[in-house]
Amino acid sequence: MAGLDRTHELLDVAVGRLHDLVTELVDEHHMDEFEWHDIVSFLNQVGRLDQFELLADMTRTSVLLDSLWHGSDDGVTTPNPEGPFFRADVPLEASGTRICRVDEPGLSLTVHGRVTDAATGEGIGGAEVWVWQTGESRLYENEDPDQPEFNLRGRIRTDDDGSYQFRTIAPISYEIPHGPVYDFMAAVGRSTWRAAHVHFRVVHPDYQRLTTALYLADDPYLETDAIGAVHAPLVVALEPGAEFGTERACTFDLSLQPTSP
């Protein structure tokens, strides 16, 4: 985490750029004081509803930052924005766990794969894999009082060979929460729907943390995902899952970059 002095330094640069932007809006786009107050009012609404992270996602700023920070990592799994619904306090389970309630409605699914070293291809044992998703309610567990705690959410330790597996239900696409960000997206003619996905965060002390997501190949919103976060390497096809005891299965391998010596 950046220290306070560093935060102030970055904010000072950002304010300078903001002044340049405001000058451009007035000189080239003829923004008047009433339009400026409308922008400030919109940002105040976003802040009151704690939707600044959502706004960063919807304006594709989060995707841009991912590409700037991680775009040149050879062999590393393509990153994806974390979004606002991650929880760090999920209990740790062994590979093979079920992350949803037994009677969770939806298409039962087994997700499996390996966590490997991007340079050597060797499996990484003992990595922790956080996963979280929505189900048929189209809501995450920590925004839906009707779901039990940690439903459709898990933290799994990889086996010695780097393999992991969990049982869940296939995610479905969902619309972003209604509010000022939703209204903005609708006003500028952008999609308000996210393609069906499962979020992943992978952590090991000897490797750089990876945050990414898998997407389903048959989802209708792959091309119009609201935050533009769908990348071809992250799209997986569902296959028969009889060997795992579920209706469907998919493979999702994850490659990490070692930390600098």
C-alpha positions in Angstrom: 0.0 0.0 0.0 1.3 3.5 -0.9 2.4 5.7 2.0 0.6 8.9 2.6 3.4 11.1 1.1 3.3 8.9 -2.1 -0.5 9.2 -2.2 -0.3 13.0 -2.0 2.3 13.0 -4.7 0.1 11.0 -7.1 -3.0 13.1 -6.2 -1.0 16.3 -6.9 -0.2 15.0 -10.4 -3.8 13.9 -10.9 -5.1 17.4 -9.9 -2.8 19.0 -12.5 -4.2 16.7 -15.2 -7.7 17.5 -14.0 -7.1 21.2 -14.5 -6.0 20.5 -18.0 -9.1 18.4 -18.7 -11.4 21.1 -17.2 -9.7 23.7 -19.4 -10.3 21.5 -22.5 -14.0 20.9 -21.6 -14.6 24.6 -21.3 -12.5 25.8 -24.3 -13.2 23.1 -26.8 -16.5 21.6 -25.6 -18.0 24.8 -24.2 -19.0 23.3 -20.8 -20.8 25.9 -18.7 -21.0 26.2 -14.9 -24.4 24.3 -14.8 -23.0 21.3 -16.7 -20.0 21.3 -14.3 -22.3 21.2 -11.3 -24.2 18.3 -12.9 -20.9 16.4 -13.2 -20.0 17.1 -9.5 -23.6 16.1 -8.5 -23.2 12.8 -10.4 -19.9 12.1 -8.7 -21.4 12.9 -5.3 -24.1 10.4 -5.9 -21.5 7.8 -6.9 -19.7 8.4 -3.7 -22.8 8.3 -1.5 -23.6 4.8 -2.9 -19.9 3.6 -2.7 -19.9 3.0 -6.4 -16.5 4.5 -7.4 -15.0 1.1 -8.0 -18.0 0.2 -10.1 -17.5 3.5 -12.0 -13.8 2.6 -12.6 -15.0 -0.8 -14.0 -17.7 0.6 -16.2 -15.5 3.2 -17.7 -13.0 0.4 -18.5 -10.4 2.2 -16.3 -9.8 -1.1 -14.4 -9.2 -3.0 -17.6 -6.8 -0.3 -18.8 -4.8 -0.5 -15.5 -4.6 -4.3 -15.8 -3.1 -3.9 -19.2 -0.6 -1.3 -18.1 0.5 -3.2 -15.0 0.4 -6.8 -16.4 0.2 -6.6 -20.1 3.8 -7.7 -20.8 4.0 -10.7 -18.4 5.0 -13.5 -20.7 3.1 -16.7 -20.1 1.1 -15.3 -17.2 -2.7 -15.8 -17.3 -4.5 -12.7 -18.6 -5.6 -10.6 -15.6 -9.1 -9.3 -15.0 -10.6 -6.7 -12.7 -11.3 -7.8 -9.2 -14.6 -5.9 -8.9 -16.2 -4.7 -5.6 -17.4 -8.1 -4.2 -14.2 -9.9 -3.1 -14.0 -11.2 0.5 -10.7 -12.1 2.1 -12.2 -13.9 5.1 -13.4 -17.0 3.2 -12.5 -20.3 5.0 -9.7 -22.3 3.4 -10.8 -25.7 2.0 -9.0 -28.6 0.4 -9.3 -29.1 -3.4 -12.6 -30.6 -4.5 -14.9 -28.7 -2.2 -18.4 -27.5 -3.0 -18.6 -23.7 -2.9 -22.4 -23.4 -3.0 -25.3 -24.8 -0.9 -26.4 -28.3 -1.9 -29.8 -27.2 -3.2 -28.4 -24.2 -5.2 -30.5 -23.8 -8.4 -28.7 -24.0 -11.7 -26.6 -26.2 -13.9 -24.1 -28.1 -11.7 -20.5 -27.5 -12.7 -17.0 -28.8 -11.8 -14.2 -26.4 -12.4 -10.7 -27.9 -12.4 -7.2 -27.0 -13.6 -3.6 -26.5 -12.5 -1.7 -23.5 -11.1 1.7 -23.4 -12.7 4.9 -21.4 -12.9 4.7 -19.3 -16.1 8.5 -19.7 -16.7 8.9 -23.5 -16.1 5.4 -24.9 -16.4 5.8 -26.7 -13.1 2.8 -27.0 -10.8 2.6 -24.8 -7.8 1.5 -26.7 -4.7 0.1 -24.8 -1.7 -1.3 -21.9 -3.7 -4.5 -20.4 -2.4 -7.3 -19.9 -5.0 -10.1 -17.6 -4.1 -13.3 -17.9 -6.3 -16.5 -16.0 -6.2 -19.5 -15.7 -8.5 -23.2 -15.1 -8.9 -26.0 -17.6 -9.4 -29.6 -17.4 -10.6 -30.3 -14.5 -8.2 -27.7 -12.5 -10.3 -26.3 -11.2 -7.0 -23.2 -11.9 -5.0 -23.6 -13.4 -1.6 -22.4 -10.2 0.2 -25.1 -8.1 -1.5 -27.9 -10.6 -1.1 -29.4 -11.1 2.4 -31.3 -14.2 1.1 -28.0 -16.2 0.5 -26.1 -17.9 3.3 -22.7 -16.6 4.1 -19.9 -17.6 1.7 -22.4 -19.1 -0.8 -20.9 -19.3 -4.3 -17.6 -18.3 -2.8 -14.5 -20.4 -1.8 -10.8 -20.5 -1.0 -9.1 -23.6 -2.1 -5.5 -24.8 -1.6 -3.8 -26.5 -4.6 -2.5 -30.0 -4.3 1.3 -30.7 -4.5 1.2 -30.8 -8.3 -0.7 -27.5 -8.5 -4.1 -29.0 -9.3 -7.3 -27.6 -7.9 -11.0 -28.5 -8.3 -14.3 -27.2 -6.9 -18.0 -27.9 -7.5 -20.4 -25.1 -8.1 -23.2 -24.1 -10.5 -22.6 -22.5 -13.9 -22.6 -18.7 -13.6 -25.1 -16.6 -15.5 -24.8 -13.0 -16.9 -26.1 -10.2 -14.7 -26.9 -6.5 -15.0 -24.9 -4.0 -13.0 -26.7 -2.4 -9.9 -29.1 0.3 -10.7 -28.0 3.8 -9.6 -26.0 6.7 -11.0 -23.4 4.5 -12.8 -26.2 2.4 -14.4 -27.9 5.6 -15.5 -24.7 6.9 -17.0 -24.1 3.7 -19.0 -27.6 3.7 -20.3 -27.4 7.4 -21.2 -24.3 6.9 -23.4 -25.7 3.8 -25.0 -23.4 1.2 -23.4 -24.4 -2.3 -22.3 -25.2 -2.6 -18.6 -24.8 -6.4 -18.7 -21.8 -8.4 -17.6 -21.0 -11.7 -19.3 -21.3 -14.8 -17.1 -18.0 -15.3 -15.2 -16.3 -16.7 -12.1 -13.7 -14.4 -10.4 -10.3 -15.9 -9.4 -7.6 -14.6 -7.1 -4.5 -16.8 -6.8 -1.9 -16.2 -4.1 1.5 -17.9 -3.2 4.3 -16.3 -1.3 6.8 -17.0 -4.1 4.7 -15.6 -6.9 3.0 -12.4 -7.9 -0.7 -12.3 -7.1 -3.0 -13.0 -10.0 -6.6 -11.7 -10.2 -8.5 -13.0 -13.2 -11.8 -14.6 -14.3 -13.2 -17.3 -16.5 -16.0 -16.7 -19.0 -18.4 -19.1 -20.6 -18.1 -19.6 -24.3 -21.9 -19.6 -25.0 -22.7 -16.4 -23.2 -24.6 -13.8 -25.2 -22.7 -10.8 -23.7 -19.1 -11.8 -24.5 -18.8 -9.1 -27.2 -20.7 -6.5 -25.3 -19.6 -7.1 -21.7 -20.2 -3.9 -19.8 -16.6 -3.4 -18.7 -14.9 -4.9 -21.8 -13.1 -7.4 -19.7 -13.6 -10.6 -21.9 -10.3 -11.9 -23.4 -10.1 -15.0 -25.6 -7.7 -16.9 -23.3 -10.2 -16.6 -20.5 -13.2 -18.1 -22.3 -13.9 -21.7 -21.6 -16.3 -24.3 -23.1 -18.4 -26.5 -20.9 -18.1 -30.2 -21.3 -20.1 -33.2 -19.9 -19.2 -33.5 -16.2 -20.4 -37.1 -15.5 -16.9 -38.2 -14.3 -17.1 -35.5 -11.6 -20.7 -36.1 -10.6 -21.9 -32.8 -12.1 -23.9 -31.9 -15.2 -21.0 -29.9 -16.7 -17.2 -29.4 -16.3 -14.6 -27.1 -17.5 -10.8 -26.7 -17.3 -9.2 -23.4 -16.3 -5.4 -23.4 -15.9 -3.6 -20.5 -14.2 0.0 -19.4 -14.6 1.8 -17.2 -12.2 4.9 -14.9 -12.5 7.6 -15.6 -9.8 8.4 -12.7 -7.5 11.7 -11.0 -8.2 14.6 -12.5 -6.2 
